[in-house]
């Protein structure tokens, strides 16, 4: 691999880390602890809950022009919501209030899942995620 390609990749990686760290600082300021912005879950401290366990998800993907180091382009989420965010995809979250809109859709996904659990005897989480893809349109 050429030095130039390695330099560019490292530059993006460092910018991505800055954006995620800034977003985690924002969450600490808002909630007083590091939690998922969707469900307020946090990994217990004895399991490394100070930093590990929560992910930074870029609302507008970097490869589609999203800023890697802008904390407003990052939401801090638990592993479950990170997986769901990727399943939903990036469509519909560009522009103003994209962070907040994505958080609201993820919360709506939780609410629909809980409603499904109450009304059915088996876990239908994959159906709930699939049905929420229609929210993107």
N, C-alpha and C positions, 0 to 999 in steps of 0.2 A: 504494500500500500504506500502511496506517495506521501511525502511529508505534508504537502498542502492539504490533501484529503484528511489526514489524521488531525491536522490543526483545525480544520473546519468542523470536523466531528466533535472534537474536544471543546471547541468554542460553543457549539450548540448545547452540548451536554452540560457545560458549566452554567450557561444561561438558563437552561431548564431547571437545574438545581436551585439557582437563585430565585426563580419564580415560585417554586414549590416551598422553599424555606420562607419566603415573604408571605405566602398564603397561610402557612402554618403559624407564623407570628400574628397574622390578622385574626385567626381563629382563637389563639391564646388571649388576645386583647378582648375579643367579643365575649367568649364563654368563660374565660379564666382558667381554662384547661384545654388540652388538645383533644378534640372530639370530631366525629364525623359531622359535617355540616348538614347532612340530611336527617340522621336519626339520633345524633348526639351520643353514639356508642363510642366507647374508648376501651382500649386494651388495658387490663389491670396493670398497675405499676410493677408488680412482681413479675409480670411477663414481658416487661420492657415497654410499657404503655406510655413512656415519656415521649418517644419519637416513633418507634417502630409500630407497625400494625395499621397505621393510617397512610393512605396513598394520596398523592397529588394527581388529579385528573385535569388535563388541559381541555377546556371547553371547546375552543377552536383548535383543531389539531395543528401541530407545528408544520407538518408536511402540506397543510392546506393554507398556510399563511398566518396561522395563529402565532402570537408572540410567545416565545419560550420563557421569557423572564418577566412578563407582566403578571403580577399576582391576581389581577382581575380576570385573567384567563385561566385561573386554576381554582378548582374546588377541592377541599380536603374531605376525603371520603373513606369509609371502611372498605375492606376487600369486597364485600357483597355489593355495595353500591357502585364500586369501581367496575365490577363485572357487568352490572346492569347498564351503567353509562356507556360502556363499549358496545353492548348489545343494541342499545338504542341508536347509536351512531351520532355523528356530528350535525346532521341536517336540522335546520330550524333554530340553531342556537347562535347564529352570527348576529353581530350588532349590539344594540343597546340592551342592557339587562340580561345578557346571555347567561351569565353565571346564575342569577336568581331564577331564570326560567328553567334551567336544567335542574336546579335543586328542587323546584316545585314539581316538575315532572317525576323526579325520583321519589319524592314524598307521596305523590299520587299513586305511583307504582306500589309503594308500601301499603297504602290504604286499600287499594284494590286486592292486593294479596291477602291482607288480613280479612277482608270481607269474604274472599273465596274460601279461606280456611274455616271461617265460621259456618259457611253454607255447604261445604263439601267435606267428605270424610278423608279424602286423600290430597296430598300436596300437588298443587297445580301451578307452581311458581313459573315454570317454563311457559305456560299458557298466558299468565299475567304479563310477563315480559313481552311475549309476541303480540298480545293485544295492545300493549302500550306503544308499540311501533306505529300504530295508527295515529297516535297523538302528535307524531312528528309532522304529519302531512298538513 
